[in-house]
Amino acid sequence: MSDPTTSNTLTVSHYVGQKQFAKQSVYDGHLTGKKHKKAAEALMDTSNGLTESKLSSEVTIPIRTMLEYNIKQLLRHLSQTRSATKNSVERKQTLTLAERAAEEQESEPELSESEEEEEDDKIYNPLKLPLGWDGKPIPFWLYKLHGLSIEYECEICGGFVYMGRKAFEKHFQVSSCMPDLSSR
Protein backbone atom coordinates (compact mmCIF):
# COMPACT_ATOMS: atom_id res chain seq x y z
CA MET A 1 0.00 0.00 0.00
CA SER A 2 1.25 3.50 -0.77
CA ASP A 3 1.45 6.40 1.64
CA PRO A 4 -1.54 5.98 4.00
CA THR A 5 -2.05 9.70 4.41
CA THR A 6 -2.99 10.24 0.78
CA SER A 7 -6.12 8.96 -0.91
CA ASN A 8 -7.37 8.69 -4.46
CA THR A 9 -9.32 11.90 -4.02
CA LEU A 10 -7.85 15.38 -3.94
CA THR A 11 -7.91 15.67 -0.14
CA VAL A 12 -5.25 14.52 2.30
CA SER A 13 -6.58 13.21 5.62
CA HIS A 14 -4.63 13.53 8.81
CA TYR A 15 -5.52 11.69 11.98
CA VAL A 16 -3.52 13.53 14.62
CA GLY A 17 -5.07 16.94 14.06
CA GLN A 18 -8.28 15.51 12.56
CA LYS A 19 -7.83 17.78 9.57
CA GLN A 20 -8.07 17.49 5.82
CA PHE A 21 -5.81 19.30 3.40
CA ALA A 22 -6.49 20.13 -0.24
CA LYS A 23 -2.86 19.87 -1.32
CA GLN A 24 0.06 17.69 -0.39
CA SER A 25 2.32 20.74 0.05
CA VAL A 26 0.01 22.23 2.69
CA TYR A 27 -0.02 18.87 4.48
CA ASP A 28 3.80 18.70 4.41
CA GLY A 29 3.95 22.20 5.89
CA HIS A 30 1.54 21.19 8.63
CA LEU A 31 3.75 18.25 9.65
CA THR A 32 6.59 20.61 10.54
CA GLY A 33 4.38 22.99 12.55
CA LYS A 34 4.32 23.46 16.32
CA LYS A 35 0.65 22.51 16.72
CA HIS A 36 1.15 19.20 14.94
CA LYS A 37 4.22 18.28 16.95
CA LYS A 38 2.46 19.07 20.23
CA ALA A 39 -0.64 17.05 19.24
CA ALA A 40 1.50 14.14 18.06
CA GLU A 41 3.40 14.05 21.37
CA ALA A 42 0.16 14.11 23.35
CA LEU A 43 -1.21 11.30 21.22
CA MET A 44 1.93 9.25 21.58
CA ASP A 45 1.72 9.54 25.37
CA THR A 46 -1.88 8.25 25.41
CA SER A 47 -1.57 5.59 22.68
CA ASN A 48 1.19 3.53 24.39
CA GLY A 49 3.64 3.39 21.55
CA LEU A 50 1.40 3.32 18.44
CA THR A 51 2.95 5.33 15.67
CA GLU A 52 1.20 8.08 13.75
CA SER A 53 1.26 6.20 10.45
CA LYS A 54 -0.41 3.17 12.01
CA LEU A 55 -3.18 5.32 13.44
CA SER A 56 -3.62 7.10 10.14
CA SER A 57 -3.88 3.85 8.17
CA GLU A 58 -6.29 2.36 10.73
CA VAL A 59 -8.66 5.29 10.21
CA THR A 60 -8.44 5.63 6.42
CA ILE A 61 -8.90 1.94 5.58
CA PRO A 62 -12.35 1.66 7.20
CA ILE A 63 -13.43 4.89 5.49
CA ARG A 64 -12.35 3.57 2.10
CA THR A 65 -13.98 0.23 2.82
CA MET A 66 -17.19 1.93 3.82
CA LEU A 67 -17.18 4.06 0.64
CA GLU A 68 -16.56 1.00 -1.54
CA TYR A 69 -19.41 -0.82 0.21
CA ASN A 70 -21.76 2.12 -0.35
CA ILE A 71 -20.86 2.30 -4.03
CA LYS A 72 -21.40 -1.44 -4.50
CA GLN A 73 -24.78 -1.23 -2.75
CA LEU A 74 -25.80 1.67 -4.99
CA LEU A 75 -24.71 -0.20 -8.11
CA ARG A 76 -26.62 -3.30 -6.99
CA HIS A 77 -29.70 -1.19 -6.29
CA LEU A 78 -29.53 0.53 -9.69
CA SER A 79 -28.54 -2.52 -11.74
CA GLN A 80 -32.15 -3.29 -12.76
CA THR A 81 -32.74 0.29 -13.85
CA ARG A 82 -29.48 0.36 -15.79
CA SER A 83 -30.22 -2.90 -17.60
CA ALA A 84 -33.80 -1.81 -18.42
CA THR A 85 -32.52 1.49 -19.83
CA LYS A 86 -29.86 -0.29 -21.87
CA ASN A 87 -32.42 -2.74 -23.28
CA SER A 88 -34.81 0.08 -24.13
CA VAL A 89 -32.15 2.04 -25.99
CA GLU A 90 -31.02 -1.03 -27.92
CA ARG A 91 -34.63 -1.86 -28.85
CA LYS A 92 -35.33 1.69 -30.04
CA GLN A 93 -32.18 1.69 -32.15
CA THR A 94 -33.38 -1.41 -34.02
CA LEU A 95 -36.86 -0.01 -34.81
CA THR A 96 -37.66 1.31 -38.26
CA LEU A 97 -39.05 4.80 -38.77
CA ALA A 98 -42.60 3.50 -39.21
CA GLU A 99 -42.37 1.39 -36.05
CA ARG A 100 -41.10 4.38 -34.07
CA ALA A 101 -43.97 6.55 -35.31
CA ALA A 102 -46.48 3.85 -34.34
CA GLU A 103 -44.91 3.52 -30.90
CA GLU A 104 -45.03 7.28 -30.34
CA GLN A 105 -48.70 7.37 -31.26
CA GLU A 106 -49.41 4.59 -28.78
CA SER A 107 -47.53 6.33 -26.02
CA GLU A 108 -49.26 9.71 -26.46
CA PRO A 109 -51.99 10.17 -23.87
CA GLU A 110 -55.44 10.59 -25.32
CA LEU A 111 -57.16 13.83 -24.40
CA SER A 112 -60.49 13.73 -22.63
CA GLU A 113 -63.41 15.83 -23.84
CA SER A 114 -62.84 18.48 -21.17
CA GLU A 115 -59.19 18.88 -22.19
CA GLU A 116 -60.17 19.16 -25.86
CA GLU A 117 -62.68 21.88 -24.99
CA GLU A 118 -59.98 23.79 -23.10
CA GLU A 119 -57.78 23.74 -26.19
CA ASP A 120 -60.62 25.00 -28.39
CA ASP A 121 -61.44 27.89 -26.04
CA LYS A 122 -61.21 31.36 -27.48
CA ILE A 123 -57.78 32.89 -26.94
CA TYR A 124 -57.73 36.18 -25.06
CA ASN A 125 -56.31 38.74 -27.49
CA PRO A 126 -57.56 42.25 -26.66
CA LEU A 127 -54.81 44.03 -28.66
CA LYS A 128 -55.58 42.05 -31.83
CA LEU A 129 -51.98 40.87 -32.08
CA PRO A 130 -51.12 38.45 -34.88
CA LEU A 131 -50.95 34.77 -34.00
CA GLY A 132 -47.64 32.96 -33.74
CA TRP A 133 -46.68 29.45 -34.80
CA ASP A 134 -48.44 27.96 -31.76
CA GLY A 135 -51.77 29.64 -32.48
CA LYS A 136 -51.38 32.10 -29.62
CA PRO A 137 -50.81 35.85 -29.92
CA ILE A 138 -47.17 36.88 -30.23
CA PRO A 139 -45.73 38.92 -27.35
CA PHE A 140 -46.30 42.65 -27.53
CA TRP A 141 -42.58 43.46 -27.45
CA LEU A 142 -42.06 41.27 -30.53
CA TYR A 143 -45.02 42.96 -32.21
CA LYS A 144 -43.34 46.33 -31.67
CA LEU A 145 -39.87 45.06 -32.59
CA HIS A 146 -41.00 43.88 -36.02
CA GLY A 147 -42.86 47.13 -36.61
CA LEU A 148 -46.20 45.38 -36.97
CA SER A 149 -47.97 48.32 -35.34
CA ILE A 150 -47.18 50.50 -38.38
CA GLU A 151 -49.64 50.39 -41.27
CA TYR A 152 -48.32 50.70 -44.82
CA GLU A 153 -50.84 51.49 -47.54
CA CYS A 154 -50.00 50.45 -51.10
CA GLU A 155 -51.27 53.00 -53.61
CA ILE A 156 -50.49 50.66 -56.51
CA CYS A 157 -52.72 47.87 -55.23
CA GLY A 158 -55.60 50.23 -54.68
CA GLY A 159 -55.20 51.16 -51.04
CA PHE A 160 -54.51 47.73 -49.59
CA VAL A 161 -53.03 48.04 -46.07
CA TYR A 162 -50.04 45.94 -44.90
CA MET A 163 -49.03 45.64 -41.27
CA GLY A 164 -45.25 46.06 -40.95
CA ARG A 165 -42.52 47.01 -43.38
CA LYS A 166 -41.51 43.40 -44.06
CA ALA A 167 -45.00 42.42 -45.25
CA PHE A 168 -45.23 45.59 -47.32
CA GLU A 169 -41.93 44.94 -49.11
CA LYS A 170 -42.72 41.25 -49.58
CA HIS A 171 -45.96 41.96 -51.42
CA PHE A 172 -43.97 43.54 -54.25
CA GLN A 173 -42.27 40.20 -54.91
CA VAL A 174 -45.55 38.29 -54.91
CA SER A 175 -47.80 38.41 -57.96
CA SER A 176 -50.53 40.46 -56.24
CA CYS A 177 -48.89 43.80 -57.04
CA MET A 178 -46.98 42.80 -60.21
CA PRO A 179 -49.81 43.23 -62.79
CA ASP A 180 -50.51 46.74 -61.51
CA LEU A 181 -46.81 47.66 -61.72
CA SER A 182 -46.38 46.34 -65.28
CA SER A 183 -49.47 48.18 -66.58
CA ARG A 184 -48.20 51.58 -65.43
Order of alpha helices (4+ residues) and beta strands (2+ residues): beta-beta-alpha-alpha-alpha-alpha-alpha-alpha-beta-beta-alpha-alpha
